[in-house]
Amino acid sequence: MPAPRFVPPARWEPLPYLVLVVLLVLTGVIRPESGPWYVLLVVAIVAAAAWILVLFLRERRMRNPDPMGDLSTLDGLAVVEAPAVASAVRTVVPVIDVHRHQAAIDLARLHGGVDQHAVLVPRARRWLSPRYRIGVQLVGDPTPRHAGFLGDAADARWRDALDRERGRGRYVRVPAQVTGTARPYGVELDLSGLEAALEA
């Protein structure tokens, strides 16, 4: 079964707020003298507010990874190692969106060095984005740091296999290298051992 590409609409963060805004705008049209329509509108507003509260409380629960795909720790996670495989051509993939995560990459580089590892997290995404991607979490020190996402080509190649591993509660760790001596840093992943690790 292919991995989902997008967040289910009912779980997309802006949706309850949009619904609430539309309902509040309707209060300018549906007045108290409208009788049952007004009562129905008030019930709908209360239900939308409750929906927002439930989502807020659910987001605050400690989950690892969280709904955005960020890891708080590797403790309790089954991690599959995908070490680099010696070959004539290295399978190096650049991480995208690193410009948004320079502070996190800087901290990861400071604590873990230039050469470290990264955990690939399927169903990760940016805040307010409905699209799932494969997140990259640098794990050169005990605290994982979000570095960005796999590019579209690598995402399409590995999405389904990594999502199956996620369904089993397993996440894959690959060699990573932080490039550059100062900001802006880049991050490259060696995915040469990924296929063998997923088939094991």
Solvent accessible surface area in square Angstrom, and as a share of the most:
residue,aa,sasa,rsa
1,M,214,0.96
2,P,102,0.64
3,A,9,0.07
4,P,50,0.31
5,R,110,0.40
6,F,117,0.49
7,V,10,0.06
8,P,62,0.39
9,P,105,0.66
10,A,61,0.47
11,R,102,0.37
12,W,69,0.24
13,E,16,0.07
14,P,24,0.15
15,L,49,0.24
16,P,0,0.00
17,Y,113,0.43
18,L,93,0.46
19,V,53,0.30
20,L,35,0.17
21,V,85,0.49
22,V,89,0.51
23,L,24,0.12
24,L,90,0.45
25,V,101,0.58
26,L,66,0.33
27,T,42,0.24
28,G,56,0.54
29,V,111,0.64
30,I,35,0.18
31,R,116,0.42
32,P,76,0.48
33,E,144,0.64
34,S,44,0.28
35,G,31,0.30
36,P,108,0.68
37,W,164,0.58
38,Y,66,0.25
39,V,93,0.54
40,L,105,0.52
41,L,8,0.04
42,V,63,0.36
43,V,89,0.51
44,A,33,0.26
45,I,32,0.16
46,V,95,0.54
47,A,58,0.45
48,A,4,0.03
49,A,49,0.38
50,A,50,0.39
51,W,75,0.26
52,I,26,0.13
53,L,104,0.52
54,V,91,0.53
55,L,20,0.10
56,F,103,0.43
57,L,99,0.49
58,R,61,0.22
59,E,63,0.28
60,R,164,0.60
61,R,144,0.52
62,M,172,0.77
63,R,82,0.30
64,N,45,0.23
65,P,26,0.17
66,D,50,0.26
67,P,26,0.16
68,M,31,0.14
69,G,2,0.02
70,D,50,0.26
71,L,10,0.05
72,S,62,0.40
73,T,44,0.25
74,L,41,0.20
75,D,116,0.60
76,G,87,0.83
77,L,35,0.17
78,A,50,0.39
79,V,42,0.24
80,V,25,0.14
81,E,83,0.37
82,A,1,0.00
83,P,89,0.56
84,A,54,0.42
85,V,76,0.44
86,A,106,0.82
87,S,69,0.45
88,A,112,0.87
89,V,119,0.68
90,R,155,0.57
91,T,64,0.37
92,V,49,0.28
93,V,26,0.15
94,P,86,0.54
95,V,8,0.05
96,I,63,0.32
97,D,23,0.12
98,V,25,0.14
99,H,121,0.54
100,R,127,0.46
101,H,36,0.16
102,Q,21,0.09
103,A,59,0.46
104,A,25,0.20
105,I,0,0.00
106,D,42,0.22
107,L,74,0.37
108,A,0,0.00
109,R,63,0.23
110,L,133,0.66
111,H,102,0.46
112,G,22,0.21
113,G,31,0.30
114,V,58,0.33
115,D,101,0.53
116,Q,13,0.06
117,H,79,0.35
118,A,0,0.00
119,V,0,0.00
120,L,0,0.00
121,V,1,0.00
122,P,5,0.03
123,R,76,0.28
124,A,0,0.00
125,R,14,0.05
126,R,88,0.32
127,W,157,0.55
128,L,85,0.42
129,S,29,0.19
130,P,55,0.35
131,R,75,0.27
132,Y,25,0.10
133,R,28,0.10
134,I,1,0.00
135,G,0,0.00
136,V,0,0.00
137,Q,2,0.01
138,L,0,0.00
139,V,17,0.10
140,G,29,0.28
141,D,24,0.12
142,P,127,0.80
143,T,61,0.35
144,P,10,0.06
145,R,45,0.16
146,H,29,0.13
147,A,0,0.00
148,G,0,0.00
149,F,1,0.00
150,L,1,0.00
151,G,14,0.13
152,D,91,0.47
153,A,87,0.68
154,A,12,0.10
155,D,5,0.02
156,A,64,0.50
157,R,130,0.47
158,W,23,0.08
159,R,39,0.14
160,D,51,0.26
161,A,21,0.16
162,L,3,0.01
163,D,16,0.08
164,R,123,0.45
165,E,4,0.02
166,R,80,0.29
167,G,67,0.64
168,R,152,0.55
169,G,38,0.36
170,R,74,0.27
171,Y,13,0.05
172,V,1,0.00
173,R,57,0.21
174,V,0,0.00
175,P,30,0.19
176,A,7,0.06
177,Q,66,0.30
178,V,2,0.01
179,T,44,0.26
180,G,43,0.41
181,T,123,0.71
182,A,62,0.48
183,R,134,0.49
184,P,112,0.71
185,Y,16,0.06
186,G,20,0.19
187,V,3,0.02
188,E,60,0.27
189,L,1,0.00
190,D,9,0.05
191,L,4,0.02
192,S,27,0.17
193,G,2,0.02
194,L,0,0.00
195,E,85,0.38
196,A,63,0.49
197,A,10,0.08
198,L,28,0.14
199,E,133,0.60
200,A,109,0.84
